[in-house]
Amino acid sequence: MGTRMVSALESPVHAGWKNAIVAAAETDTVFLRTEGGPALRALRTERTARYALGDGNAMQGLGEGVAAVYFEGKLEQGVALTGQVAGRIDAIQPVAEIIADTVREFAETVERLNAAFQP
């Protein structure tokens, strides 16, 4: 839900990042392993592609580029943390709609599974 909320209408991040999430496919993120730190997933940019290959420090890039990414939409200057779910996000929506859609889809899935596994 993190990536979904970053792309929400009310999210304070720059529209450039939100639009990049909406435009992304499932394959437009990279997995970044950090030495002695957490594993991260981010939008694929030239910078993050280099980090994924082991060139540079993703955690340092994350820290250095926070303001540029979050508030200026300059995704190449930092690390725009984004999950693979970006490929399933097709619109910038208000949080209330995101939550309502999630609850509705959950209920539909439970109903479908219940029907499929009832004797």
RACOR-V655668 format. One record per pair of residues at least 6 apart in sequence whose C-alpha atoms are under 6 Angstrom apart, sorted by sequence separation. I is the first residue (numbers start at 1). J is the second residue. D is the distance in whole Angstrom. If there is no record, write none. Layout:
BEGIN
i=I j=J d=D
i=I j=J d=D
END
This chain:
BEGIN
i=33 j=39 d=5
i=68 j=74 d=5
i=69 j=75 d=5
i=32 j=39 d=6
i=51 j=58 d=6
i=32 j=40 d=5
i=31 j=40 d=6
i=32 j=41 d=6
i=69 j=78 d=6
i=31 j=41 d=5
i=7 j=18 d=5
i=30 j=41 d=6
i=30 j=42 d=5
i=65 j=77 d=5
i=29 j=42 d=5
i=65 j=78 d=4
i=29 j=43 d=4
i=30 j=44 d=6
i=28 j=43 d=6
i=29 j=44 d=5
i=28 j=44 d=5
i=62 j=78 d=5
i=61 j=78 d=5
i=62 j=79 d=5
i=32 j=52 d=5
i=43 j=80 d=6
i=42 j=80 d=5
i=42 j=81 d=4
i=43 j=82 d=6
i=41 j=81 d=6
i=42 j=82 d=5
i=41 j=82 d=6
i=41 j=83 d=6
i=14 j=70 d=6
i=17 j=73 d=5
i=13 j=70 d=5
i=14 j=71 d=5
i=16 j=73 d=5
i=13 j=71 d=6
i=14 j=72 d=6
i=26 j=84 d=5
i=14 j=73 d=5
i=26 j=87 d=4
i=24 j=86 d=6
i=25 j=87 d=4
i=24 j=87 d=5
i=21 j=86 d=5
i=22 j=89 d=5
i=22 j=90 d=5
i=22 j=91 d=6
i=3 j=82 d=5
i=3 j=83 d=6
i=9 j=92 d=6
i=8 j=92 d=5
i=9 j=93 d=5
i=7 j=92 d=6
i=8 j=93 d=5
i=9 j=94 d=5
i=8 j=94 d=6
i=8 j=95 d=6
END
